[in-house]
């Protein structure tokens, strides 16, 4: 079938392992090996997502396809004594493949292996240069919520902008990209869990994203990831997140350590009281108080979830996050480069006011 380096195949099978190791359905524990159209591919699925991984190597048997137990194949590759792997198909009544001389049974009828039905020939891909770095902060929020839309990430393309949004009903995280000329306007939802998995296996910073009627397709230099769209009503946030009515200032990195000093004192579900004064931000929890000197001038006091506040600031990984507070609702907005975040204030008691 083909020859390739152990390292090249290892990268592919480790990606497959994220999908195959948790399934209880026997056929989904398999990996498909193909040498078609002058390309060597490994494929696996958990029925929600499909991964097609291309590996570099030399094809020795063209237009072949076999289904092999993923765990057995992975073990043989990882334990191979040589850094160069030769995979050869031995056809017959009991077909097998030889991996550097070690034979294991395979199935040559790969039609039984579940495949996606997305038409990949007429997709319009959007290229995103820094997809990984800008979206890594978006996925985690809200996975424990009972609201269906908190378990998905929304992709929204409109004009020349792609916005990716995630929420947990308290905080909202967004990544925004300029995508060049684009006449389409569409919204679709994908599973947060599947996107977290995608980040674990991606090695390139860029990605190309496309949508079909049933799938989101994300392609990189090495693999194509096809995941099912999730049918749920995602809240319309454009009006609530409008930047009208905000007052702004730059927030330096010192605020994170200031909040961190008080967080160990907080009980679960309790907030920190932020006083945005003229020349300082004072943060309080019960009788404990910390002051952070900064040009401020907002002149308001709000109760915020300190843990979420700290998590959001840390996602930006920079010292010049632009913070803004909405006059009417005290909704807090954080911005830097491609990332935006929004944090709702907690309800204050009269004693806190």
N, C-alpha and C positions, 0 to 999 in steps of 0.2 A: 504493500500500500504506500508507505512513505518512510523517509528517514528524516530525523530532526534531532536537535540537541535535547538533552534531558531537561535543561533549564527552560527551554521554549515550551515543552509539553507540560512541565510542572506548573508554569504560570496558568495554563489553560485548565488543567484538572483541579487546581486549587479553587479556581473560580466556579467550576462545575460543582465542587464539593459543598459550597454554600447552599446550593439548591437541592442536591440529592440527599444530603445527610439527614434531613429532618422529615422526609416523606415516609409514609407507611405503605404506599402503593408500590408493589414490586416493579412495575415497568418504569416508574419514575426514578428508580435507583440506577437506571442504566444511563450510559453515555453513548451517543452515536458518533462514530468516526466516519468521515467522508473524504473522498478524493475526487471531486467533481469540478469541472470547469477550470482545471489547472489550479485549484485551491484546496488546501488541506484544512478541514474544519472539525471541531468538536462541538457537540450540541447537547444541551440538557434542558429540563423544564420541571417546574413544580405545578404546572397548569395555570398559574397566575402570571408567571413570567417565563420567557424563553431566552436562552443565551446561545448565540452562535459565535464561536471563538475561532479566529483564523490563526494558524501557526505557520511560521516560516520553516521551510524544509524542502526536500526533494521527493516528488511523487514517483513511486516505482510501479504501482499498479493503478491505472487510471480508472475513473468512473466506478469506484467501489464504495460500498456503504455497509457498515456492520453496527450491530448494537451489542455493547459489552457491559458487564456489571461494573459500575463506576468505582466501587470500593476496591475491587480486585485489580482493575486497571491502574488505579492511583497507587496502590501499594507496590505493584511491580515497577512502576516508573520511579517512585521515590527511592526504592531499594536497589535500583539497577546499579551494577558495579561500574558501568561505563557511562561517560558523559554524552555519548552518542547513542541514540535509540533507533533501532530498525524494527518497524512494525510490518509484518507480512501476513497477508490473508492466505490461509490454506483451505481451499474449497473442497467440497465433497458432501457425503451424506451427513457428516457431523462437522460442520465448518468450525474452524478455529483461527485465531491469530497467534502468530509467534512474536514475542517481544524479546528481542536479543536471544532467541532460542527457546524461551519459555512459552509453552503453549497454554492458551485458555480458550474455552468455548465461546462462540459468538452466535448471534442470529443475523442472517443476511437479509431477511425480509424486514426492512426497517419501516414498512408501512404501518406496523402496529404501534410505532412510537408516536406519541401525541405531538402534533405540530400546530403552529399558529396558522391562521388562514389570512393573514394580512398580505395585501398586494404590495410587494416591495418595489415594484417596477416603476410606479408613477408617483412616488412620494416627493414632496417638496420639503427639503431639509433646511432648517435654520442653523447656521454655524455660530457657536458661542465659544469664544477664545478661552475664557476663564470660568467655565461652567463649574468645575469642582470647587475651586477656592471660594467662589461667590455663593454657592448654594449649600455648602456643607453645614452652614448655620441654620438653614431653613427647616430641615426635616424633623428634628426631635420634638417639636412642641405639640402637645395635645394627644399623644398616642394612648394615654390612659383615660381619656374622656369618653363619656357615653354617647356624645354627639357624633353621628356618622361623619360629618364633615371635618371633625378634628382628627380623623384617622387618614385623611387624604391631603395631598398637595395639589393646589390648583395652578395650572398653566394657562395664561391668558395672553394671546397675541392680538395686538391691535396697532394698526399703522406700522411704525418702525420700532415697536417696543414689545418685548416679551417680559411679563411679570410672573414670578413664581411665588405663591403665597401659602403660608401655613399658619394655623391658629389653634389655641387651646381655650378660647373664649375669654381669656384674660390678657394674653399677649398675642401679638401678630408679628410674624417675621416675613419679610419680602426680599427677593433678589430681583433686580431689574437690569435688563440688557437692551442695548441698542442693536437692532438686527438688520439694519439697512432697509431697502425698499421692500415693503410687504403689503399687499393689498387685502390680505385675508384678516378676518377678525373671528377668533374662536376661543372657547374656553373648554377645558377638559380636566378631569381629576384622575390622579393616580395614587396608589397606595403609598403611604409614608414608609411602611415597613420595606416595601420593594425598593424604594429610593435609597433607604439606608443601606440595604444590601448592595445596591449599585455602587455606592461610594466606596464600599470595602474592596471592590475588585477593580476599580478604575485606576489606571496608572498614568494616563495622559490628563493634562489640564483642560483640554478642549473637548467639546462634544457637538454632535449634530442631532437636532431634535426634529421629529416629524410626528404627525397624527394621522391615524386612519379612523374609520368609523368605530372600531372596537379597541384599538391599541394605541399606545404611545411607543414610538420607536426612537431609541437613543443609540447613536453609532459613534464609535471612536476608531482609532487606527487599528485596533486589534479585534474588537468584537462588536456585535450588534445585539442590543438588549431590547426585547419586545415585551411590554407589560400591558395587561388589560386595563382599560379605562374603568373607573368606578362611577357608577350611576348614583349620585346623591346631590342634594341641593346645597351648594356652597353659598354662604351669606354674601350678599352684595356689600362690599366694603368700600367701594370708591368714594361714596359720599361721606361716610364716617371718617375715612382716612384722608380726606382732602386737606391740603396744607394751608388752606385759608384759615385765618383767625389764630395763627400760632405766633408766639414770641420766641426768639431764638437766642442761643449763645453757644460757644464752644465749651466742651467739657473735657478736661484733661484726665490723664490716667489715675491721678491721686484719689479720685472719688471711689474707685473700685476697692482700694485697700481700706478706705474709710468705712465703707459699708461692710466689708469683710470683718472688721473688728467687732461689729455689733451682731452680725448674723448668728454666731454661736449662742447668743443670749436669747434669741427669739424662739418661741414655741411654734410648732407647726400651725400654719394658717394665720399667724400674726404678722403685722406689717411694721414698717419703720416709718416714722413721721419725718418728712422732709420739709424744712423751712427754707424757701428760696428768698434770701434777703438781698440787700443792695450790694454787699461786698463779700458774702459768704453763703455757703449752703450748710445749714445745721441739720444733723441727722440724729433723731432721738429714738430710744426704746426704753420705756418706763423712766427710771432715774438716770439712765446712761445717755450721755450726749457726746457727739463728736462734731467738730467744726472743720469745714474744708474751705479755705480762703479762695475765692474766685470772683471775678466780675460777674454779677448776676442780674440784679435789678428786676426779677420777676415779681417779688413781693407777695408770694402766696405760700400756703402750707397745705400739703397733701399727704395722704397715707398711701404708701406703696408696698407691694410685696418685695421685701428686700432681696430675697433669694433670686427672684425673677429679674429684678433690676440688675443685680450683679452678673447674672448669666448673660443677659442681653449685652451689657457693656463688654464683657469678655469676648463675645462673638466677633466684635469688630476688629480686635487685635491691632488697635492703633490709639493714638493719644488725642486725636482731633475730631472726635465724634461730635456732630452737631446735634444738640438737644433742643427740643422745642416743646412748649406747653400750650395746649389749646385753651384759650380764655374761657370758653363756654362750658367745656366738659372736663378740663384738666387732664385730658388724654395726653400722654407723653409720647413724643416722637423722637427717635434716634436715627441719624443718617450719616453715612459715610460711603463714598464711592458707589458700589452696586447695591449695598445693603440698606434696608430700612427696617425699623422695628417700632412697634407701638405697644404701650403698656397702659392698661386701664387702672385708675386709682381705686383703692379699697374704700369702703364706706367708713366715714369717720364718725366717732361718737362726739357728742357735744363737748365732752371734756378734752378731746384732742384738738378742737378747733382753736 
